[in-house]
Amino acid sequence: MNQKELIKERLNRVMLSDKIDGLETLLTVLKSDLKALLANYMTLDDDALKIGLEILPNNGYELGVKVVTNRLIEPGRMVR
């Protein structure tokens, strides 16, 4: 591998690392916001909400959300 290819590879790794770090922060905030929203509709334990974000080959993103609950809140009983 020549010097130019090595520099390009290192730069790509740094950029990917920065992107992943930013996504981790985004996931933390998103999880908190989703938990607050969903708490209006169901009871949630601390580990009831799982989210994941995948970087797609076309530079898009795929967000996966999984929620497990034992109790839904009836619409007429929601507290506002």
C-alpha positions as CSV (number, residue, x, y, z in Angstrom):
1,M,0.0,0.0,0.0
2,N,1.5,3.3,-1.0
3,Q,1.5,6.5,1.2
4,K,-1.5,8.0,-0.6
5,E,-3.7,4.9,-0.1
6,L,-2.6,4.6,3.5
7,I,-3.5,8.3,4.3
8,K,-6.9,7.8,2.5
9,E,-7.6,4.6,4.6
10,R,-6.7,6.4,7.8
11,L,-8.9,9.4,6.9
12,N,-11.8,7.1,6.1
13,R,-11.4,5.3,9.5
14,V,-11.4,8.7,11.4
15,M,-14.4,9.9,9.5
16,L,-16.3,6.7,10.2
17,S,-15.3,6.8,13.9
18,D,-16.6,10.4,14.2
19,K,-19.8,9.4,12.4
20,I,-20.3,6.5,14.8
21,D,-19.6,8.7,17.9
22,G,-22.2,11.2,16.7
23,L,-24.7,8.5,16.0
24,E,-24.2,7.1,19.6
25,T,-25.1,10.5,21.0
26,L,-28.1,10.7,18.7
27,L,-29.3,7.3,19.8
28,T,-29.1,8.2,23.4
29,V,-31.1,11.4,22.9
30,L,-33.6,9.6,20.6
31,K,-34.1,6.8,23.1
32,S,-34.8,9.3,25.9
33,D,-37.3,11.2,23.7
34,L,-39.1,8.0,22.6
35,K,-39.3,6.7,26.1
36,A,-40.9,9.9,27.3
37,L,-43.4,9.8,24.4
38,L,-44.3,6.1,24.8
39,A,-44.8,6.5,28.5
40,N,-48.0,8.4,27.7
41,Y,-49.3,5.2,26.1
42,M,-47.8,2.3,28.0
43,T,-45.9,1.4,31.1
44,L,-42.2,1.0,30.4
45,D,-39.4,-0.6,32.4
46,D,-35.9,0.8,32.1
47,D,-34.8,-1.9,29.6
48,A,-38.2,-2.0,27.7
49,L,-37.0,0.1,24.8
50,K,-34.3,-1.0,22.4
51,I,-33.2,1.0,19.4
52,G,-30.6,0.5,16.8
53,L,-29.3,2.5,13.8
54,E,-27.7,0.9,10.8
55,I,-25.7,2.8,8.2
56,L,-26.8,1.7,4.8
57,P,-24.4,1.3,1.8
58,N,-26.2,4.2,0.0
59,N,-25.3,6.5,3.0
60,G,-28.9,6.2,4.3
61,Y,-29.9,5.0,7.7
62,E,-32.2,2.3,9.0
63,L,-33.8,2.8,12.5
64,G,-35.1,-0.2,14.4
65,V,-37.2,0.2,17.5
66,K,-38.4,-2.6,19.8
67,V,-40.7,-1.9,22.8
68,V,-41.8,-4.5,25.3
69,T,-44.6,-3.6,27.7
70,N,-47.0,-5.4,30.0
71,R,-49.6,-2.7,30.1
72,L,-51.1,-0.2,27.7
73,I,-52.8,2.9,29.0
74,E,-56.4,3.4,28.0
75,P,-56.8,6.6,25.9
76,G,-59.5,8.0,28.2
77,R,-57.2,7.6,31.2
78,M,-54.1,9.4,29.8
79,V,-52.8,12.1,32.0
80,R,-51.9,15.3,30.3
